[in-house]
Amino acid sequence: MSFEDPGGKRVWPVGSYLLPTETRLVLRLERRWTACCSRCGKKCPKGHCTDVTRRWSDLPWAGHPVSVECTPIRVVCPHCEATPVEKVPWADPFQRETRRLQQHLGLQSASMPTIRVAAQYGLSWSTVHRAEEKAIARWGGTAPEGAVAPGGH
């Protein structure tokens, strides 16, 4: 865990002084799990190589924006015979927001305009709209069979 100023420079809290609200909290995750293939979802005990370090935006904490940082590995999948980047449990493929943040943005967008949610979290309208669509799709996938789909009659 560390803090960064808006320019990306690492900062340390001093004594009891509060850090400015624009200071970002970065949670660095170290791999302690068996990688799963992002294509078929099965466990892959063999890694191919490490990939670049990536960041995902998460829910704010104590008034600070939060990023989750991890260096995923490229796996050799014996099941689908591919070499994709491992599946990370907190985010969907090709997304830079955690599922928690997407769900929260989806809930916020249900009660206020998308542009207001975007301004509140410092995100673009398209990012909030995409997060809302992803959250609704996940919620629709958990509905019992025979239930009315979101937006359906």
N, C-alpha and C positions, 0 to 999 in steps of 0.2 A: 504494500500500500504506500502510495506517495501522493504528493500534491504538485500540480503544475500551474504556472501562471498562464494567461491567455496566449502567450507566445510559445508555450511548450517547455519553458525552462522550469526545472524542478525547484520547489520552494519548501522550506521547513517551518512549521509553526514555532514561534518563540514564546516561551512562558505561557501566560494565559491570554495573550493577544489573539484576537480572532483573525482568521484569514479573510481577505476580501471574497465576496460571494462569487465573483467570476473565476476564482481559483478552482481548478478541476481536481477531483479525487480520482486517482487511477488505481484500480484493483488489478494486480498482476497475478494471473493464475499459472501455476506450475503444473505440468502434466503428471497425474498420479492415477490414471485410469487406462484401461485398454481401449485403444482407438476402434471406432466403428466406421464402416464404409458409408460415405454420404450418398451413395447411389442405391445400394441394396439394404443398408442398415444393419448388416451383420458384423460381428466382431472380427477384427483383423489383427492377429498377434504380430504381424511383421510390418515394420515401417520401412518406407523407401528413403525419405529424406525429410528434413524440416523445411517448412515453408516460411514465408515472411511473417513478422509479427503483425497482428491485426488488432483493431480496436472496435468495440461495439458500444454504443451509447446505452446507458441504463437509467433507471429512475434516479432523480436527484436525491441527495442525502444531505440533511442539515443545511439546505439552501445552496449546496454546491452541485454543479453538474458532475456526473459520474461516468467513467469509462471502464469497461472490462477489457483487459489486455491479455492476449494469449498468442503463443506461437504454435499453430497446429502443424501436424505432420502429414505428409503425403503417404498413403498406405498402399500396400500391395494386397488387393482383395482376392482370396482364393475362390470366392463364391461367384463373383461376376467378372473376374479376370480383368479388373480395371485398376488404375492407380490414381484415384481421386484424393482430394484433401479430406481429412477425417471429418466426421460429423461432430459438431459441437452441440452439447445439449441445451444451451441457453439461447440459441439463435437459429433461424432458418437459413438455408443456403442463399448466398448472394445478398444477404441483408446486413446492415450495419447497426441495427437496433436489436436489443434483446427482446425475447418474447414478452417479458414482464413489461417493458416500456411500450411495446406495441399494444398489449392488452389495456394498459392504462390510457394510452392515447385514444384507443377505440372507445373506451368508456367515457372519456372526456368529450369526444366528438359526438356522442349520442345526446349530450345535454347542452352543447354550445357549438357555434359555427367552427368549422375546421380551421379557418384562418385565425380565429382567436386562440385555439389550442396551439397552433404553430407559433404564434407570437409569444404565448406564455412560456413555451419550452425552448424558444430560440431555434426552431426548425423551419424548414420550408413547407409550404402548403402541400406539395406533392409527397413529401416524406410522411407527413401526418395522414394524408389520404391513403397512401399505400399501407401504412401500419394499421389503419382502421380496416381496410379490406382484408388484410392478413388475419387480424383478430376475429373478424366476422366469419371468415372461412373456417378458422379453428373452432369457434363456437358452434358453427353449423355441423362440423364433423362429430361433435359430441352429443348432438341431439338424438333422442331415442328414435328408432325406426317408426315411421308413420307420422312423426311430428311435422308441423308446418315449418317449412324452411324460412329463413330470414327474408323478409320482403315478399313472401308468398301469401296467398289467400286461402 
